[in-house]
Amino acid sequence: MQVKRIGILTGGGDAPGLNAVIRAATKAAILEHGWEVVGIYDSFDGLIHPEKTTPLTLDNVRGLLPRGGTVLGTTNRANPFHYPVEKNGKIEFVDMSERVLENLQNLKIDVLIVIGGDGTLSIARDFIRKGAKIVGIPKTIDNDISATDICFGFNTAVTTATEAIDKLHTTAESHHRVMVLEVMGRYAGWIALEAGIAGGSDVILIPEIPFDYEVVCDKIRQRSSQGIKFSIVVVAEGAHPRGGQMVFQDEKGDGEKRLGGIGEQVAREISQRLDLETRVTVLGHLQRGGSPSTFDRILGTRFGVAAVQLIHHDELGRMVCLRGRTVQSVEIEKAVGEIKRVDPEGEMVLTAEMLGISLGRWH
C-alpha cells in the first residue's frame, strides 16, 4: 500500500507522554518516509467535524517532548457509534461511524494512528471491522491494558502518587494522624500497589483483594503498640470491603458511573473504630498532569516510531506494545476487552506483604 498521508488522534483520559508520541510519530513519518501528517482534535470528534484538524509539521511538534497533556485535545465522550446529538431539546445517541469513514476519505488520510485506552481502542477495532486502516498505540495511567506490560503515563502517575505519600509521611508523623490517600486506577490496583510500596505505606487497598476493616485496623493498632503514632493508608479508587461494593461518585454524561469516594469511607471507618484523628487526600487528576517522566518520554517516543513502522510494513489493524524490554505489536482485536489486573498471589503483592504492608486481606 502506498501511503502519502496519515492521521493521529488521542482519545480517552489524558496521560503524560501523549505529546512525546505525537512528536515521535510525526517526525518519523516526515523524516523517514516523507508522509504528510494530520492532527485530529478531540479524539474521533475531529472526524465527525473535519474542520477540527490541523497539519502536523516538524515545526509545530518542536518542544512537545516535556509537555504534559495532549496538544490534540481528547475526550471520552465522542464514540461515533454512540454519538450524542440534541434533538428537540433532548439528547439522543446516533451512529455517526459512516460520516467518520467518509471524512477519512475526504481528508485523504491513508492510515489513522489511534492513541488511547481500552475504550478508544475498542472504537478503533469497530472501525477496522468496517474497513478502516488503523494502527493503535496503548495509553492509560492505570496500566490495565492486558496486551502490553507497561503503558506510557503509568510511571509518571506512580511517581506523582509516591511523592504525595512522601509528603503525607511528614505531616502524619507531626500530628500523629492516620493519613488516607485515594489514587486512580479504575478497576486495577497497579498505581496504589506500586506507589504504596515505593512510598513506604503501611496499608494498601486494591480492587483485586477485597479488604476487611478489622484487618486494616489491626495493622494500625500494631503500629500504635510499637509506639508509632501515625500510619499511611493508600487506597485505589476501585477498592472495596469484603462483601461490599465499589464506591461511585456520580455518572458521566454517557451514563457510565464514575469511581470515587472509597478514601472517605475508609477514613471514616478507621476514625470510628480506633478513635484516631484521620484525614483523607484524594489525589485525583494530579496523577494525569505535569511533565512526563524520563521513562514515559522514552516509551512514548518508541511507541510513536513503532506505529509508523507498522504502517510502513503494511501491518495494519495492530497495536504496538511493550513485552519485556522490546516493543512488539499485537492485533487490536486481541488487545481490547480484557483488563490487566493485579495478581492477588503475584510477586508484587508478596513483596508488599513480606515488608509488613497490610493489604487488608482476610485470612
Order of alpha helices (4+ residues) and beta strands (2+ residues): beta-alpha-beta-alpha-beta-beta-beta-alpha-beta-alpha-beta-alpha-beta-alpha-beta-alpha-beta-beta-beta-alpha-beta-alpha-beta-beta-alpha-alpha
